[in-house]
Amino acid sequence: MDITLTFAAPELDDEDLQTEVERLLPQLREIEGVEAANLMVAEQAPDGAKSFGGMALGAVKLVVDNSKIIRGLLGLGNALLGNKSLKLTVKARDGSEFSGEAKSREDLEYLLQQAEEFYQRRGQKQA
C-alpha cells in the first residue's frame, strides 16, 4: 500500500515547510510496517503541486506492508500537524484510493480511522 502525506502551512515559506517535512522523515521511517519513506519527487506529485529543489513541496510517500502504520501515524499526531494541515492519500494494490484532510488532532484521528477501515475493506492483511 502506498500512502502520500502532503502538508500545507500558509504561515511558512516553501523552504521552511520543506525543512519541517524533512525533519519528520526519520520518525516516519521508525514506524512499524514502513518499508520506505521518502520525499516525493516532483514528477510524482499531484497536479497543481508546487515543487522545491526537484521534490514535491511538503510531500512524503510511504510504502507500507500493513495497517499498523496508520496507528503509528496517530502516535506522531502533534509532529505531523503542528502548525500545518495534512492531506493523506492511501492507494491500495487494486488501484482504489482514499483521501482526506486534517487540520486538527480530532480531524487526524478521524481521518486515520477512516484510512484504516479503507485498508481493511480492501482485503489487505494486518500483520
N, C-alpha and C positions, 0 to 999 in steps of 0.2 A: 504494500500500500504506500502511496506517496502522499505526504502532507506538505502543503505550502502554507507558510506563515508570512503574511505581508503586514508590515507595520506602517502607521502614519502618525505623525506628530507635528501639527502645524506650527507649534512654537519652536521647533528645532529646524536648523538649516539642514540641507542634504548631507553634509559631511558629518554633523553631529548625530543625525539619525543613523547613518551607516555605521558610525563608531559604536553606538549603543547596540545595534544588531550584531555586530562582530563580537562584542563582549558576551553576548548570550550563547554563541556557538559552543564553547566548551561545556556549559551547563546542559545544553540540549543533547550533546553527544554522550553525556553521562547517564541519560535516562534509559532504563531497561527497555530493550526492544528496538532501540535506534540502531540501524545498520549504517546509516550515513546521514550527516547533517552538514550542509554546505550552503554558502551564499548562492543565490540563484543567478546564473549568467543572464545577461540582458536578452539574449536570443530566446530564452525560455520564459521570459516574463509575459504576463497577461497584456493584452492590448491596452495601450494608453499608459502603461507603467513607465516611470522615469528610470533612467539608468545613471550609474555613478561609477566611473572607472571600469567600464565593461561589465559591471554587475547590475542586476535589477535593484533599484534603490529600496532598501528596507525589507528585502525578501529573502527567505530561507526555505530551502527544500529539504525535507526529511524523507528518508526511505526507512520504513519500519516493518517489523515482522509480526507484530501482534497489537492488540488494543491496549495493552498496558501503557503504551506511550501516551495515550490520552489522559490517563490518571497522572502520569508523570508530568505532563504539561500543566495540569492543575496545580501541582506542587510548586511550579515556577510562576504562579499567578502574578505576584507582585513584580517580579523581574520582567515577566512578559508584557505586562501592561504599563506599570509606572505612569508616565505622562503620555502614553501612546494608545492608539486604538489598534486592534488586531483583526485582520481578516484571515480566516482559516478555511482552507480548501482541502478536502480529503478526496482522493481519487482511488477507487477500488480497482482490482485487477480486471474486472469486467468492463471497465471504462466509465462506469457511472460515477457521479460526483455529488458531494455535499459541500455546501459552503455557507458561511455566516460571518457576522462581525460582532466583536465585543468591545465595549468602551468602559466597562466596569467589571469588578470582580464577579458580581452576580451574573452579568452577561456572559462572562467567560465560563463560569460553572455550567450554565445552561447550554451554551454552545458546545462545550466538551462532552456533556451528557448526550446531546443530540448526535454528535460525531461518533461517539462510541456505539450508540444504537444503530446508526447507519452502518458502521463497520460490522456489527453482529448480524444485521439483516442481510448483508452481502455474503454471508456464509463463511466469513473468514474465521480461522481457528484462533482461539485465545490460548496462549501458552500459559 
